[in-house]
Amino acid sequence: MERYYVTTPIYYVNDEPHLGHLYTTVAADVLARHARMSGKEVFFLTGVDEHGQKVEQAAAARGIAPIELADAVVERYRSLWPRFSISNDDFIRTTEGRHKRAVTEMWKRLDAAGAIYKGFYEDWYCVPCETYWTGTQLKEAGAWEGKTCPDCGRAVEQVREESYFFRLSDYQDRLLDHIRAHPEFIGPESRRNEVLRFVEGGLRDLSISRTTFSWGIPVPGDPEHVIYVWIDALTNYLTAAGFPGEMPHWPANLHLIGKDILRFHAVYWPCMLMAAGLPLPERVFAHGWWTVEGEKMSKSRGNALKPDELLEQYEADVLRYFLLREVPFGQDGDFSFAALKARYNTELANDVGNLLNRSLSMLHKYRDGVLAAPADEEEGDRALVADVEGMQRDVEAALARQAFHEALERINAVVRHGNRYVEENAPWTLAREGRDARLDTVLYHLVETLRLVALQLAPFMPVKCAAMLAQIMNAEVDVAALSLREHGGWGLLAAGHACARPAPVFPRME
Ligand code: ME8
């Protein structure tokens, strides 16, 4: 069976879950659900990143031990995801024993390959970003005068300490070769170019241990040093796959991340894997950044949207839909309640909801809810069937490129087609004129279109689609067990099948 291994980043426990975390996780969930429906053996991983100076400091500020802080925040993530129908197969914590073993083994392999040496580290460090900057980089960014972080603008501090280094520079050419030979390795295209330019500019060896704090995994044989949090964190993708044991799921098919952590995933991570003699992930895709009502989300502004609070006002599926529909995946976007309501009312209430409601209402009004076999197909019927079949191919292709917005737009096009088809065929006139065969054909085409639309929407809105399918199939439908191969063919609804009475699935938002 074909495998599909997809990951989200593991989220820092010094922060509470917010809209950005939800975004990546929902996107990965849609791909995981779609891959399962396509018959693949899916491994979908998410989790939390618990080590590092930031966490140590956040815990100290609250007067608790780092692990206490981590335990509390982990629960926030763990309890949140099921409320958004997130179907992850594993949830990793970097404080788990399996992860410590994997990171320790990773270090040993890098060391055995001659990729690690001890030296002195003299640089500028941004604690909140956990990023090191050279003096040159600060000058280039115009941040030298104020000694501020080019990314976040906060103060950087100078450090000189003994440190282990990873020979990143040794892998520059191999990495360039790999990126050039595998155009699909980094997406979207603009990010790929960004990484190419960065690597072509020259890679500097990377400091990969710290002695100034202790909340981390110790360097094997030198416990004064803890392993740099990014070496620790990136290795999670291997840990969950079984490293250093058998890894049936590795290499991952897709690391889904935000653009903020692209360099770690598309430069450091592949070089580490090359050094350790392990295969590289197939693809890293970096999506864009959400602002909220035009403003950057931040702790200091206190405007970070909390997913659990959003649930007090909106259904999870509606949020899932909006996040993936509103912004072309890969670009930045703005979250606003006005935009959410507009999208919902236009595309879900007016288009999908209306098509479902009017189709099932007419079926009940004219045929007591029972479908008859379609008779003489006309040009317009065939066009609708062709559009539905085209949708199935196009959605598949769009999701293979992580183009969620295109997939949803394609599904919506079929829904609009369905609503046009109702107007063009005017079933009320067919009923009045007693054109029974024609009426049966039109009603059949409508319900079958709706069934296949619901099937395509199921990875995006599992709960809403279960409600749609419950009415269409007149039975409870387990969306997790849907199969595109088994249920995706046109014409599977049998003559004589009775649909349930319609009940609004997408009532208008006022
Ligand atoms: O970076 N818009 O964890 P993190 C969109 N622990 N996505 C956003 C976002 C926004 N405004 N803000 C955050 C870390 N994200 C590391 C990862 S992986 C080996 C280690 C999302 O908690 C986006 O996916 O800071 C981003 O990459 C991630 O949250 C960063 O989460």
Boltz pocket constraint, residues with backbone or C-beta under 6 A from the ligand:
constraints:
  - pocket:
      binder: B
      contacts: [[A, 8], [A, 9], [A, 10], [A, 11], [A, 12], [A, 13], [A, 15], [A, 19], [A, 20], [A, 21], [A, 23], [A, 24], [A, 49], [A, 230], [A, 233], [A, 234], [A, 235], [A, 236], [A, 256], [A, 257], [A, 258], [A, 259], [A, 260], [A, 261], [A, 288], [A, 289], [A, 290], [A, 291], [A, 297]]
      max_distance: 6.0
